[in-house]
């Protein structure tokens, strides 16, 4: 499972987490860097 899949699964299961927890903690939980999480979120926002 890649980082995009892990992020999407987290958002689907716990959407409130993304709104209430700093994104640097979300990135750490997912095992990715802050910049990778920003890239994933930016790519998803374009669609």
C-alpha positions, 0 to 999 in steps of 0.5 A, a space after each residue: 500500500 502506497 502513501 496515497 492509499 494510506 492517506 485515502 484510507 485514513 480520510 475515509 475512516 476518520 475524516 475528522 482527524 484531518 481537520 483536528 490534528 496538525 498535518 505534521 502528525 498525520 504525516 508521521 502517522 502515515 510514515 511519510 514526510 510533511 512535504 509528501 503529504 502536502 504533495 498528495 493533498 495538492 494532487 487530490 485537490 486538483 481533481 
